[in-house]
Each structure stands twice: as C-alpha cells, then as structure tokens.
Amino acid sequence: MSAAQRVSIKKMFEPSKSSLVTTKSLIVGLCVLLLVTSTGSVYFYKKFSSTQKQDPQQELIDTISDVSKLMVLPTNETPTLATVSDPEKLKDQAFFAQAKVGDKVLIYTQARKAILYSPSLNMIIEVSPLNINAQ
C-alpha cells in the first residue's frame, strides 16, 4: 500500500470539523432537552403532590383553627366542612356571591350558622344564619 493510499484511508476515518460541530450540537441539544424534561417533570410532580386531598378530618381541624383566629366559633358542636368547587353553580345565592374555587364553608347546624372562609386570603368572606327545614 502506498503512502498516498494510507493518507487517503486515514482521512476517511478521521472526523471532519463539520461532523464534530454537528456532534457537539447534538450533545448540547440532548442536554438541553434532558434539562427541560426533567424540570417539567419536577414541576408537575410538585403540582400533583400539592393537589392531593389531605385527610378530611385534618382539613376540618385546620380550617376550624384558621377561622377561630378570625372570629369566635360555636364550641358545642363539630361543624360540617364543604369546599367550593364551582362558584358559577352557586352565583344565584347571595351567600356565595364572592366565593372562589377552594373557599371553605363551615356549617354549624345547631348554632344555625354558615361561615364562608377563604384560605387563600385568610379572610372570612361571609357569615349567614342557617335556615334548615325540619322534615
């Protein structure tokens, strides 16, 4: 094999500068893609974890604790807790006029009182006497 043939064969197997740039670009692109997908995965995992329902009993205790810092609550009964999920369905009721998704309603049947509380604002939005028909 002549020297010219060896040089020619050697050049065939040597990467060119354009192929090195392409390889580097590919590696950088894959790293960016990996970073974006892992960041997205972490974000959505945290979002999913935060939306998981907590224990209803603990949610009631926490809500009573938060509201009791803002007003005096009846102590002779355990209230029923409801969460506003669709304020549009409740808009025709004056009590829910300012309700937002996630607001809590404490219902004291013996004390005949309903309290609309916004955890996001840490404010009592509305307090109303409760009218229950005994049937």
N, CA, C and O atoms as a GROMACS GRO file, in nm:
protein
  540
    1MET      N    1   0.086  -0.117   0.000
    1MET     CA    2   0.000   0.000   0.000
    1MET      C    3   0.090   0.123   0.000
    1MET      O    4   0.186   0.132   0.077
    2SER      N    5   0.060   0.214  -0.084
    2SER     CA    6   0.143   0.333  -0.097
    2SER      C    7   0.108   0.435   0.011
    2SER      O    8   0.004   0.424   0.077
    3ALA      N    9   0.192   0.532   0.027
    3ALA     CA   10   0.174   0.637   0.127
    3ALA      C   11   0.049   0.718   0.096
    3ALA      O   12  -0.021   0.761   0.188
    4ALA      N   13   0.022   0.741  -0.029
    4ALA     CA   14  -0.095   0.819  -0.069
    4ALA      C   15  -0.224   0.746  -0.032
    4ALA      O   16  -0.321   0.807   0.012
    5GLN      N   17  -0.222   0.611  -0.052
    5GLN     CA   18  -0.339   0.533  -0.018
    5GLN      C   19  -0.363   0.533   0.134
    5GLN      O   20  -0.477   0.541   0.180
    6ARG      N   21  -0.252   0.523   0.212
    6ARG     CA   22  -0.265   0.526   0.358
    6ARG      C   23  -0.322   0.659   0.405
    6ARG      O   24  -0.408   0.662   0.494
    7VAL      N   25  -0.277   0.768   0.349
    7VAL     CA   26  -0.328   0.901   0.385
    7VAL      C   27  -0.475   0.912   0.348
    7VAL      O   28  -0.555   0.968   0.423
    8SER      N   29  -0.510   0.858   0.231
    8SER     CA   30  -0.649   0.862   0.186
    8SER      C   31  -0.739   0.781   0.279
    8SER      O   32  -0.848   0.826   0.315
    9ILE      N   33  -0.695   0.662   0.319
    9ILE     CA   34  -0.772   0.578   0.411
    9ILE      C   35  -0.781   0.644   0.548
    9ILE      O   36  -0.886   0.641   0.612
   10LYS      N   37  -0.669   0.703   0.592
   10LYS     CA   38  -0.668   0.770   0.723
   10LYS      C   39  -0.769   0.885   0.725
   10LYS      O   40  -0.839   0.905   0.824
   11LYS      N   41  -0.776   0.961   0.614
   11LYS     CA   42  -0.869   1.074   0.606
   11LYS      C   43  -1.014   1.026   0.606
   11LYS      O   44  -1.102   1.097   0.655
   12MET      N   45  -1.040   0.907   0.553
   12MET     CA   46  -1.176   0.852   0.552
   12MET      C   47  -1.228   0.830   0.693
   12MET      O   48  -1.346   0.849   0.720
   13PHE      N   49  -1.139   0.788   0.782
   13PHE     CA   50  -1.181   0.754   0.918
   13PHE      C   51  -1.164   0.869   1.017
   13PHE      O   52  -1.208   0.857   1.132
   14GLU      N   53  -1.104   0.978   0.977
   14GLU     CA   54  -1.092   1.094   1.064
   14GLU      C   55  -1.220   1.176   1.053
   14GLU      O   56  -1.270   1.199   0.943
   15PRO      N   57  -1.272   1.221   1.169
   15PRO     CA   58  -1.391   1.305   1.161
   15PRO      C   59  -1.356   1.442   1.106
   15PRO      O   60  -1.251   1.498   1.136
   16SER      N   61  -1.446   1.496   1.026
   16SER     CA   62  -1.424   1.630   0.973
   16SER      C   63  -1.469   1.732   1.078
   16SER      O   64  -1.538   1.698   1.174
   17LYS      N   65  -1.430   1.857   1.058
   17LYS     CA   66  -1.468   1.963   1.152
   17LYS      C   67  -1.619   1.982   1.155
   17LYS      O   68  -1.676   2.009   1.261
   18SER      N   69  -1.683   1.969   1.042
   18SER     CA   70  -1.829   1.988   1.039
   18SER      C   71  -1.901   1.876   1.113
   18SER      O   72  -2.004   1.900   1.175
   19SER      N   73  -1.848   1.755   1.107
   19SER     CA   74  -1.913   1.645   1.180
   19SER      C   75  -1.890   1.660   1.331
   19SER      O   76  -1.976   1.622   1.410
   20LEU      N   77  -1.774   1.717   1.372
   20LEU     CA   78  -1.750   1.743   1.515
   20LEU      C   79  -1.846   1.849   1.566
   20LEU      O   80  -1.899   1.837   1.677
   21VAL      N   81  -1.870   1.953   1.486
   21VAL     CA   82  -1.964   2.059   1.525
   21VAL      C   83  -2.104   2.001   1.535
   21VAL      O   84  -2.178   2.032   1.628
   22THR      N   85  -2.140   1.917   1.440
   22THR     CA   86  -2.272   1.854   1.442
   22THR      C   87  -2.286   1.764   1.565
   22THR      O   88  -2.392   1.765   1.629
   23THR      N   89  -2.184   1.689   1.599
   23THR     CA   90  -2.187   1.602   1.716
   23THR      C   91  -2.199   1.684   1.844
   23THR      O   92  -2.277   1.649   1.933
   24LYS      N   93  -2.123   1.793   1.854
   24LYS     CA   94  -2.130   1.879   1.972
   24LYS      C   95  -2.269   1.943   1.983
   24LYS      O   96  -2.326   1.952   2.092
   25SER      N   97  -2.322   1.986   1.871
   25SER     CA   98  -2.455   2.047   1.871
   25SER      C   99  -2.560   1.946   1.916
   25SER      O  100  -2.652   1.979   1.991
   26LEU      N  101  -2.545   1.822   1.869
   26LEU     CA  102  -2.638   1.716   1.908
   26LEU      C  103  -2.630   1.690   2.058
   26LEU      O  104  -2.733   1.674   2.123
   27ILE      N  105  -2.510   1.686   2.112
   27ILE     CA  106  -2.492   1.661   2.256
   27ILE      C  107  -2.551   1.776   2.337
   27ILE      O  108  -2.620   1.754   2.436
   28VAL      N  109  -2.524   1.899   2.295
   28VAL     CA  110  -2.579   2.016   2.365
   28VAL      C  111  -2.732   2.014   2.357
   28VAL      O  112  -2.800   2.041   2.456
   29GLY      N  113  -2.785   1.982   2.240
   29GLY     CA  114  -2.931   1.975   2.224
   29GLY      C  115  -2.994   1.870   2.313
   29GLY      O  116  -3.099   1.893   2.373
   30LEU      N  117  -2.929   1.753   2.322
   30LEU     CA  118  -2.981   1.647   2.409
   30LEU      C  119  -2.975   1.687   2.556
   30LEU      O  120  -3.065   1.656   2.633
   31CYS      N  121  -2.867   1.757   2.595
   31CYS     CA  122  -2.856   1.804   2.734
   31CYS      C  123  -2.967   1.905   2.767
   31CYS      O  124  -3.027   1.900   2.874
   32VAL      N  125  -2.993   1.996   2.673
   32VAL     CA  126  -3.099   2.096   2.694
   32VAL      C  127  -3.234   2.025   2.702
   32VAL      O  128  -3.316   2.058   2.788
   33LEU      N  129  -3.258   1.930   2.614
   33LEU     CA  130  -3.383   1.854   2.616
   33LEU      C  131  -3.399   1.779   2.748
   33LEU      O  132  -3.508   1.777   2.806
   34LEU      N  133  -3.293   1.717   2.796
   34LEU     CA  134  -3.296   1.646   2.924
   34LEU      C  135  -3.327   1.742   3.038
   34LEU      O  136  -3.405   1.710   3.127
   35LEU      N  137  -3.264   1.859   3.036
   35LEU     CA  138  -3.288   1.959   3.140
   35LEU      C  139  -3.434   2.007   3.139
   35LEU      O  140  -3.497   2.018   3.244
   36VAL      N  141  -3.487   2.034   3.020
   36VAL     CA  142  -3.625   2.083   3.009
   36VAL      C  143  -3.724   1.976   3.056
   36VAL      O  144  -3.817   2.006   3.131
   37THR      N  145  -3.704   1.853   3.013
   37THR     CA  146  -3.799   1.748   3.052
   37THR      C  147  -3.790   1.716   3.200
   37THR      O  148  -3.891   1.690   3.264
   38SER      N  149  -3.669   1.717   3.256
   38SER     CA  150  -3.658   1.689   3.400
   38SER      C  151  -3.717   1.803   3.481
   38SER      O  152  -3.781   1.778   3.584
   39THR      N  153  -3.697   1.927   3.439
   39THR     CA  154  -3.755   2.042   3.509
   39THR      C  155  -3.908   2.035   3.502
   39THR      O  156  -3.977   2.059   3.602
   40GLY      N  157  -3.960   2.002   3.385
   40GLY     CA  158  -4.105   1.988   3.370
   40GLY      C  159  -4.159   1.876   3.456
   40GLY      O  160  -4.266   1.890   3.517
   41SER      N  161  -4.087   1.767   3.462
   41SER     CA  162  -4.132   1.654   3.545
   41SER      C  163  -4.137   1.692   3.692
   41SER      O  164  -4.233   1.659   3.762
   42VAL      N  165  -4.035   1.761   3.741
   42VAL     CA  166  -4.033   1.803   3.881
   42VAL      C  167  -4.147   1.900   3.908
   42VAL      O  168  -4.214   1.889   4.011
   43TYR      N  169  -4.170   1.995   3.818
   43TYR     CA  170  -4.277   2.093   3.836
   43TYR      C  171  -4.412   2.024   3.847
   43TYR      O  172  -4.489   2.050   3.940
   44PHE      N  173  -4.442   1.935   3.751
   44PHE     CA  174  -4.572   1.870   3.752
   44PHE      C  175  -4.586   1.772   3.867
   44PHE      O  176  -4.697   1.751   3.916
   45TYR      N  177  -4.478   1.710   3.911
   45TYR     CA  178  -4.485   1.622   4.028
   45TYR      C  179  -4.521   1.702   4.152
   45TYR      O  180  -4.606   1.661   4.231
   46LYS      N  181  -4.457   1.818   4.170
   46LYS     CA  182  -4.488   1.902   4.285
   46LYS      C  183  -4.632   1.952   4.277
   46LYS      O  184  -4.702   1.957   4.378
   47LYS      N  185  -4.676   1.989   4.158
   47LYS     CA  186  -4.813   2.036   4.140
   47LYS      C  187  -4.913   1.924   4.175
   47LYS      O  188  -5.013   1.947   4.242
   48PHE      N  189  -4.883   1.803   4.128
   48PHE     CA  190  -4.968   1.689   4.156
   48PHE      C  191  -4.970   1.658   4.305
   48PHE      O  192  -5.076   1.631   4.361
   49SER      N  193  -4.854   1.662   4.369
   49SER     CA  194  -4.846   1.631   4.512
   49SER      C  195  -4.924   1.731   4.595
   49SER      O  196  -4.988   1.695   4.694
   50SER      N  197  -4.918   1.858   4.555
   50SER     CA  198  -4.987   1.961   4.633
   50SER      C  199  -5.138   1.954   4.617
   50SER      O  200  -5.212   2.003   4.703
   51THR      N  201  -5.186   1.893   4.509
   51THR     CA  202  -5.330   1.886   4.488
   51THR      C  203  -5.393   1.761   4.547
   51THR      O  204  -5.516   1.746   4.545
   52GLN      N  205  -5.312   1.672   4.598
   52GLN     CA  206  -5.367   1.551   4.657
   52GLN      C  207  -5.450   1.588   4.779
   52GLN      O  208  -5.412   1.674   4.859
   53LYS      N  209  -5.561   1.524   4.790
   53LYS     CA  210  -5.651   1.554   4.903
   53LYS      C  211  -5.586   1.511   5.033
   53LYS      O  212  -5.531   1.402   5.046
   54GLN      N  213  -5.594   1.602   5.131
   54GLN     CA  214  -5.545   1.566   5.262
   54GLN      C  215  -5.658   1.496   5.339
   54GLN      O  216  -5.772   1.492   5.293
   55ASP      N  217  -5.625   1.444   5.452
   55ASP     CA  218  -5.722   1.375   5.537
   55ASP      C  219  -5.836   1.473   5.568
   55ASP      O  220  -5.811   1.582   5.618
   56PRO      N  221  -5.961   1.435   5.541
   56PRO     CA  222  -6.074   1.526   5.564
   56PRO      C  223  -6.084   1.573   5.710
   56PRO      O  224  -6.119   1.688   5.736
   57GLN      N  225  -6.053   1.485   5.804
   57GLN     CA  226  -6.059   1.524   5.944
   57GLN      C  227  -5.954   1.631   5.975
   57GLN      O  228  -5.981   1.726   6.048
   58GLN      N  229  -5.834   1.613   5.918
   58GLN     CA  230  -5.728   1.712   5.941
   58GLN      C  231  -5.762   1.843   5.872
   58GLN      O  232  -5.732   1.951   5.925
   59GLU      N  233  -5.823   1.835   5.756
   59GLU     CA  234  -5.865   1.956   5.684
   59GLU      C  235  -5.968   2.034   5.766
   59GLU      O  236  -5.962   2.157   5.772
   60LEU      N  237  -6.061   1.963   5.829
   60LEU     CA  238  -6.161   2.027   5.915
   60LEU      C  239  -6.094   2.093   6.035
   60LEU      O  240  -6.124   2.208   6.069
   61ILE      N  241  -6.003   2.021   6.098
   61ILE     CA  242  -5.932   2.076   6.216
   61ILE      C  243  -5.854   2.201   6.177
   61ILE      O  244  -5.857   2.301   6.248
   62ASP      N  245  -5.784   2.195   6.064
   62ASP     CA  246  -5.704   2.310   6.018
   62ASP      C  247  -5.794   2.429   5.986
   62ASP      O  248  -5.760   2.543   6.020
   63THR      N  249  -5.907   2.404   5.922
   63THR     CA  250  -5.997   2.513   5.885
   63THR      C  251  -6.059   2.577   6.010
   63THR      O  252  -6.067   2.699   6.020
   64ILE      N  253  -6.101   2.494   6.104
   64ILE     CA  254  -6.156   2.548   6.230
   64ILE      C  255  -6.050   2.632   6.302
   64ILE      O  256  -6.080   2.740   6.353
   65SER      N  257  -5.928   2.583   6.304
   65SER     CA  258  -5.819   2.656   6.369
   65SER      C  259  -5.796   2.791   6.303
   65SER      O  260  -5.779   2.892   6.371
   66ASP      N  261  -5.796   2.793   6.170
   66ASP     CA  262  -5.773   2.918   6.097
   66ASP      C  263  -5.887   3.018   6.118
   66ASP      O  264  -5.863   3.136   6.143
   67VAL      N  265  -6.011   2.969   6.110
   67VAL     CA  266  -6.126   3.058   6.124
   67VAL      C  267  -6.140   3.107   6.267
   67VAL      O  268  -6.182   3.221   6.290
   68SER      N  269  -6.105   3.023   6.365
   68SER     CA  270  -6.118   3.063   6.506
   68SER      C  271  -6.022   3.176   6.542
   68SER      O  272  -6.040   3.242   6.644
   69LYS      N  273  -5.921   3.198   6.461
   69LYS     CA  274  -5.830   3.312   6.483
   69LYS      C  275  -5.892   3.442   6.435
   69LYS      O  276  -5.846   3.551   6.471
   70LEU      N  277  -5.997   3.431   6.354
   70LEU     CA  278  -6.061   3.548   6.297
   70LEU      C  279  -6.195   3.583   6.360
   70LEU      O  280  -6.240   3.697   6.354
   71MET      N  281  -6.260   3.483   6.422
   71MET     CA  282  -6.388   3.508   6.488
   71MET      C  283  -6.413   3.399   6.592
   71MET      O  284  -6.348   3.294   6.591
   72VAL      N  285  -6.505   3.425   6.681
   72VAL     CA  286  -6.542   3.327   6.783
   72VAL      C  287  -6.639   3.227   6.719
   72VAL      O  288  -6.740   3.265   6.660
   73LEU      N  289  -6.605   3.099   6.732
   73LEU     CA  290  -6.687   2.993   6.674
   73LEU      C  291  -6.765   2.920   6.782
   73LEU      O  292  -6.723   2.916   6.897
   74PRO      N  293  -6.879   2.861   6.745
   74PRO     CA  294  -6.952   2.779   6.841
   74PRO      C  295  -6.865   2.661   6.886
   74PRO      O  296  -6.795   2.600   6.806
   75THR      N  297  -6.869   2.632   7.015
   75THR     CA  298  -6.782   2.526   7.068
   75THR      C  299  -6.858   2.399   7.105
   75THR      O  300  -6.796   2.298   7.136
   76ASN      N  301  -6.990   2.405   7.100
   76ASN     CA  302  -7.068   2.290   7.146
   76ASN      C  303  -7.101   2.189   7.034
   76ASN      O  304  -7.177   2.095   7.057
   77GLU      N  305  -7.044   2.207   6.915
   77GLU     CA  306  -7.068   2.113   6.806
   77GLU      C  307  -6.952   2.112   6.708
   77GLU      O  308  -6.873   2.206   6.700
   78THR      N  309  -6.943   2.005   6.635
   78THR     CA  310  -6.843   1.993   6.528
   78THR      C  311  -6.912   2.029   6.398
   78THR      O  312  -7.014   1.968   6.362
   79PRO      N  313  -6.858   2.125   6.325
   79PRO     CA  314  -6.925   2.168   6.203
   79PRO      C  315  -6.902   2.070   6.088
   79PRO      O  316  -6.815   1.983   6.094
   80THR      N  317  -6.981   2.088   5.985
   80THR     CA  318  -6.960   2.017   5.859
   80THR      C  319  -6.879   2.110   5.770
   80THR      O  320  -6.902   2.231   5.767
   81LEU      N  321  -6.783   2.053   5.699
   81LEU     CA  322  -6.697   2.133   5.612
   81LEU      C  323  -6.731   2.103   5.466
   81LEU      O  324  -6.741   1.987   5.426
   82ALA      N  325  -6.747   2.207   5.388
   82ALA     CA  326  -6.767   2.193   5.244
   82ALA      C  327  -6.666   2.283   5.174
   82ALA      O  328  -6.625   2.386   5.227
   83THR      N  329  -6.626   2.244   5.054
   83THR     CA  330  -6.532   2.323   4.975
   83THR      C  331  -6.601   2.366   4.846
   83THR      O  332  -6.667   2.286   4.780
   84VAL      N  333  -6.586   2.493   4.812
   84VAL     CA  334  -6.645   2.547   4.690
   84VAL      C  335  -6.562   2.496   4.572
   84VAL      O  336  -6.442   2.522   4.562
   85SER      N  337  -6.628   2.423   4.482
   85SER     CA  338  -6.557   2.371   4.366
   85SER      C  339  -6.601   2.439   4.236
   85SER      O  340  -6.525   2.446   4.140
   86ASP      N  341  -6.725   2.488   4.233
   86ASP     CA  342  -6.775   2.555   4.113
   86ASP      C  343  -6.862   2.673   4.155
   86ASP      O  344  -6.983   2.658   4.171
   87PRO      N  345  -6.803   2.792   4.172
   87PRO     CA  346  -6.881   2.908   4.217
   87PRO      C  347  -6.989   2.951   4.118
   87PRO      O  348  -7.086   3.015   4.157
   88GLU      N  349  -6.974   2.916   3.991
   88GLU     CA  350  -7.075   2.952   3.891
   88GLU      C  351  -7.210   2.889   3.923
   88GLU      O  352  -7.315   2.950   3.899
   89LYS      N  353  -7.209   2.768   3.976
   89LYS     CA  354  -7.334   2.700   4.010
   89LYS      C  355  -7.402   2.763   4.131
   89LYS      O  356  -7.521   2.744   4.153
   90LEU      N  357  -7.325   2.839   4.209
   90LEU     CA  358  -7.376   2.898   4.333
   90LEU      C  359  -7.402   3.047   4.322
   90LEU      O  360  -7.446   3.110   4.418
   91LYS      N  361  -7.376   3.104   4.205
   91LYS     CA  362  -7.380   3.250   4.192
   91LYS      C  363  -7.517   3.312   4.218
   91LYS      O  364  -7.526   3.430   4.249
   92ASP      N  365  -7.625   3.233   4.207
   92ASP     CA  366  -7.758   3.287   4.232
   92ASP      C  367  -7.791   3.295   4.381
   92ASP      O  368  -7.895   3.348   4.419
   93GLN      N  369  -7.702   3.243   4.467
   93GLN     CA  370  -7.721   3.251   4.611
   93GLN      C  371  -7.633   3.364   4.666
   93GLN      O  372  -7.512   3.366   4.642
   94ALA      N  373  -7.693   3.457   4.738
   94ALA     CA  374  -7.621   3.575   4.788
   94ALA      C  375  -7.502   3.536   4.877
   94ALA      O  376  -7.400   3.604   4.876
   95PHE      N  377  -7.516   3.430   4.953
   95PHE     CA  378  -7.409   3.387   5.043
   95PHE      C  379  -7.281   3.357   4.966
   95PHE      O  380  -7.171   3.381   5.017
   96PHE      N  381  -7.293   3.304   4.845
   96PHE     CA  382  -7.178   3.264   4.765
   96PHE      C  383  -7.140   3.366   4.658
   96PHE      O  384  -7.064   3.334   4.567
   97ALA      N  385  -7.190   3.487   4.668
   97ALA     CA  386  -7.166   3.588   4.565
   97ALA      C  387  -7.017   3.615   4.542
   97ALA      O  388  -6.975   3.639   4.429
   98GLN      N  389  -6.936   3.611   4.648
   98GLN     CA  390  -6.793   3.640   4.634
   98GLN      C  391  -6.707   3.515   4.648
   98GLN      O  392  -6.585   3.525   4.664
   99ALA      N  393  -6.769   3.400   4.643
   99ALA     CA  394  -6.696   3.274   4.662
   99ALA      C  395  -6.603   3.246   4.544
   99ALA      O  396  -6.634   3.278   4.430
  100LYS      N  397  -6.491   3.185   4.574
  100LYS     CA  398  -6.393   3.143   4.475
  100LYS      C  399  -6.369   2.993   4.491
  100LYS      O  400  -6.401   2.935   4.595
  101VAL      N  401  -6.314   2.932   4.390
  101VAL     CA  402  -6.280   2.790   4.398
  101VAL      C  403  -6.180   2.770   4.512
  101VAL      O  404  -6.081   2.841   4.523
  102GLY      N  405  -6.208   2.672   4.597
  102GLY     CA  406  -6.120   2.642   4.709
  102GLY      C  407  -6.163   2.705   4.840
  102GLY      O  408  -6.110   2.669   4.946
  103ASP      N  409  -6.259   2.796   4.836
  103ASP     CA  410  -6.310   2.855   4.961
  103ASP      C  411  -6.380   2.745   5.042
  103ASP      O  412  -6.431   2.648   4.986
  104LYS      N  413  -6.381   2.764   5.174
  104LYS     CA  414  -6.439   2.664   5.264
  104LYS      C  415  -6.566   2.720   5.328
  104LYS      O  416  -6.578   2.839   5.355
  105VAL      N  417  -6.659   2.628   5.352
  105VAL     CA  418  -6.783   2.665   5.421
  105VAL      C  419  -6.792   2.578   5.546
  105VAL      O  420  -6.794   2.455   5.537
  106LEU      N  421  -6.798   2.642   5.662
  106LEU     CA  422  -6.822   2.572   5.788
  106LEU      C  423  -6.971   2.586   5.818
  106LEU      O  424  -7.025   2.696   5.823
  107ILE      N  425  -7.036   2.471   5.838
  107ILE     CA  426  -7.180   2.470   5.862
  107ILE      C  427  -7.206   2.418   6.003
  107ILE      O  428  -7.179   2.302   6.033
  108TYR      N  429  -7.258   2.506   6.088
  108TYR     CA  430  -7.294   2.470   6.225
  108TYR      C  431  -7.446   2.457   6.230
  108TYR      O  432  -7.517   2.558   6.230
  109THR      N  433  -7.495   2.335   6.232
  109THR     CA  434  -7.641   2.314   6.225
  109THR      C  435  -7.711   2.352   6.355
  109THR      O  436  -7.818   2.413   6.351
  110GLN      N  437  -7.653   2.317   6.470
  110GLN     CA  438  -7.718   2.351   6.598
  110GLN      C  439  -7.714   2.501   6.623
  110GLN      O  440  -7.812   2.558   6.671
  111ALA      N  441  -7.604   2.564   6.593
  111ALA     CA  442  -7.592   2.709   6.611
  111ALA      C  443  -7.659   2.785   6.496
  111ALA      O  444  -7.673   2.907   6.500
  112ARG      N  445  -7.700   2.710   6.393
  112ARG     CA  446  -7.766   2.768   6.276
  112ARG      C  447  -7.684   2.882   6.214
  112ARG      O  448  -7.731   2.994   6.199
  113LYS      N  449  -7.559   2.846   6.180
  113LYS     CA  450  -7.469   2.946   6.127
  113LYS      C  451  -7.384   2.883   6.015
  113LYS      O  452  -7.339   2.769   6.027
  114ALA      N  453  -7.363   2.959   5.907
  114ALA     CA  454  -7.275   2.917   5.798
  114ALA      C  455  -7.168   3.025   5.780
  114ALA      O  456  -7.198   3.144   5.781
  115ILE      N  457  -7.045   2.980   5.763
  115ILE     CA  458  -6.932   3.072   5.750
  115ILE      C  459  -6.856   3.038   5.623
  115ILE      O  460  -6.813   2.924   5.603
  116LEU      N  461  -6.841   3.138   5.536
  116LEU     CA  462  -6.763   3.123   5.414
  116LEU      C  463  -6.625   3.181   5.439
  116LEU      O  464  -6.610   3.299   5.469
  117TYR      N  465  -6.524   3.096   5.426
  117TYR     CA  466  -6.385   3.134   5.459
  117TYR      C  467  -6.296   3.112   5.337
  117TYR      O  468  -6.306   3.010   5.269
  118SER      N  469  -6.210   3.209   5.311
  118SER     CA  470  -6.115   3.199   5.201
  118SER      C  471  -5.976   3.169   5.257
  118SER      O  472  -5.913   3.258   5.315
  119PRO      N  473  -5.926   3.045   5.240
  119PRO     CA  474  -5.792   3.013   5.289
  119PRO      C  475  -5.684   3.091   5.216
  119PRO      O  476  -5.581   3.125   5.275
  120SER      N  477  -5.704   3.119   5.087
  120SER     CA  478  -5.602   3.190   5.011
  120SER      C  479  -5.586   3.334   5.058
  120SER      O  480  -5.475   3.389   5.054
  121LEU      N  481  -5.694   3.396   5.104
  121LEU     CA  482  -5.689   3.533   5.156
  121LEU      C  483  -5.680   3.537   5.308
  121LEU      O  484  -5.652   3.642   5.366
  122ASN      N  485  -5.704   3.422   5.372
  122ASN     CA  486  -5.714   3.413   5.518
  122ASN      C  487  -5.815   3.515   5.570
  122ASN      O  488  -5.788   3.590   5.664
  123MET      N  489  -5.933   3.513   5.506
  123MET     CA  490  -6.039   3.606   5.543
  123MET      C  491  -6.173   3.534   5.547
  123MET      O  492  -6.196   3.438   5.474
  124ILE      N  493  -6.259   3.581   5.635
  124ILE     CA  494  -6.398   3.536   5.636
  124ILE      C  495  -6.469   3.623   5.534
  124ILE      O  496  -6.470   3.745   5.543
  125ILE      N  497  -6.529   3.557   5.436
  125ILE     CA  498  -6.595   3.629   5.327
  125ILE      C  499  -6.740   3.661   5.362
  125ILE      O  500  -6.790   3.769   5.330
  126GLU      N  501  -6.807   3.566   5.428
  126GLU     CA  502  -6.949   3.584   5.458
  126GLU      C  503  -6.988   3.498   5.579
  126GLU      O  504  -6.936   3.388   5.597
  127VAL      N  505  -7.078   3.551   5.660
  127VAL     CA  506  -7.138   3.475   5.771
  127VAL      C  507  -7.288   3.492   5.755
  127VAL      O  508  -7.337   3.603   5.731
  128SER      N  509  -7.360   3.381   5.769
  128SER     CA  510  -7.503   3.388   5.746
  128SER      C  511  -7.576   3.296   5.842
  128SER      O  512  -7.525   3.190   5.878
  129PRO      N  513  -7.697   3.336   5.883
  129PRO     CA  514  -7.778   3.242   5.961
  129PRO      C  515  -7.819   3.127   5.870
  129PRO      O  516  -7.840   3.145   5.750
  130LEU      N  517  -7.830   3.011   5.928
  130LEU     CA  518  -7.861   2.890   5.851
  130LEU      C  519  -8.008   2.857   5.870
  130LEU      O  520  -8.054   2.840   5.983
  131ASN      N  521  -8.081   2.847   5.762
  131ASN     CA  522  -8.222   2.809   5.767
  131ASN      C  523  -8.234   2.664   5.723
  131ASN      O  524  -8.212   2.630   5.606
  132ILE      N  525  -8.269   2.577   5.820
  132ILE     CA  526  -8.283   2.434   5.790
  132ILE      C  527  -8.428   2.396   5.809
  132ILE      O  528  -8.486   2.418   5.915
  133ASN      N  529  -8.486   2.340   5.705
  133ASN     CA  530  -8.623   2.291   5.715
  133ASN      C  531  -8.622   2.155   5.779
  133ASN      O  532  -8.554   2.065   5.730
  134ALA      N  533  -8.696   2.139   5.888
  134ALA     CA  534  -8.703   2.010   5.956
  134ALA      C  535  -8.813   1.927   5.891
  134ALA      O  536  -8.932   1.956   5.910
  135GLN      N  537  -8.776   1.825   5.816
  135GLN     CA  538  -8.875   1.740   5.750
  135GLN      C  539  -8.843   1.595   5.779
  135GLN      O  540  -8.915   1.506   5.733
   0.00000   0.00000   0.00000
